[in-house]
Amino acid sequence: HYLCNSRMSSCVFHLATTNVLSGPEVLESAVHAATQGTAHPALSKALAGNAERAVRWLQEQGVRFIRGSAAPYHNFVVAPPATHKEGPFDIVGRGGDVLLRTLEAALVKRGGQLRRGVAARSLVVEDGRCTGVVVDAGERVRARAVVIADGGFQANREVLREAGISPDPSRVVQRNAGSGRGDGLRMALAAGARASNLLGFYGHVMSREALKNDKLWPYPWLDLVAGAGLAVGPDGRRFTDESRGGVYLANRIAALPDPASAVAIFDQAIWDGPGAAFLNPPNPRLTHSGGTMLKADSIEALASLAGLPPVALAEEVRLHNAAIEAGTLDRLSPPRSKGPLAPMTISKGPFYAVPLAAGITHTMGGIAIDEHARASREDGQVFPGLYAAGSATGGVEGGEHAGYVGGLVKACVTGLLAAEHVKEVA
């Protein structure tokens, strides 16, 4: 029952929030749009061309899926679904726990072995080829090939700081299992592998109290509330384009000098609309679980409650409302887009403020791979015998745009591609 992100996941298999049955061309376009064209073309094509096959392969192993909601990209949710009603640890017998148990049973049935409690320390490289790993007590495990799948480095504060994800990772909510420390990435880089764009993570906008209150993560997240309203810094001013989605906004919050200093500003219409929408919404779960939500009859009074400059916040709200009504969102500073999170006016009290923090689920950069999931050397050439899968990889997601395409499908596709290439050539 060890914790890992796959076990804690809601287990929605999608590619760039698009139904995996949409066809390779549609899926590839979705990846291109989500990453604003920065994803490696060959990797994008590989993900799009194998997303449905990955889900079908899981079904062949005995994994069952249900439709999670009316949203098309919820077409494949592992059954029975995760609930997350009582915090992040209500997972046994559901979702990712069942997924991993099913896959382990399939592995053992075919003669495979899963060794728990054994930590890999370094890679074995002979004549330029990866031929195994050194584990605890110096034991060498020989292998035809090594696939690194360490789940990312989100729980390693030092690497998060070095990668430029946050200047103070201690003020970022660890919205994850705490097991992804980048051990595989460290071993690969020490052996001469190349990293690809370590900047960027998948996560959500959280209540600031989630830094200390486990009932406030992994849900509710405040993406839709902050996206419809405003996200301001301690100066009462906007600092980013809230409309670009919760993942992007979480990345921008984490990058602030104080990652736990942002505040969401909204009104009753936003709280009753976007605030009550989607899965496990903050309305009413936020306050029921101990999250702070400040309330006032005027923006100036709200600013005083939130410790924000009243004049600056009132001016920011006025500019926001005027830009929506005039259709000049692109003239705001910083400019604001029209979606995917559509802005709403903040015009009718009562008005609300929620102290925010960024929640990090998994990092989106890692070991550079090609379309066969083969790791690359520093010189860009293939690293024989070394592969990487899932959140240990880079080249598709992340970067300045924080384009998210979906952790589970990426993990399954890259794992399949690695396995098939090993079988063919190793």
ABEGO torsion letter per residue (X at the ends): XBBBAAAABAGBBBBGGBBAAAEAAAAAAAAAAAAGGABBAAAAAAAAAAAAAAAAAAAAAGBBBBBABABAAAABBBOBBBAGAAEAABABGBEAAAAAAAAAAAAAAAGBBBBBGBBBABBBBBGGBBAEBBBBGGBBBBBABBBBBAGEAAABAAAAAAAGABABAAABBBBBAGABAGAAAAAAAAAGBBBBGABEBBBBBBBAAAAABAAAOAOBBAAAAAAABBBBBAAGBBABBAAAEAAAAAAAAAABABAAABBBBBBAAAAABAAABEBGBAOAAAAAAGBBBBBBABAAAAAAAAGBBAAAAAAAAAAAAAAAAAGAAAABOBBBBAOABBBBBBABOBBBBBBBBBBBABBABEBBBBAAGBBBBAAGBBBBGBBBBEAABBGABEEAAGBBAEAAAAAAAAAAAAAAAAAAAX
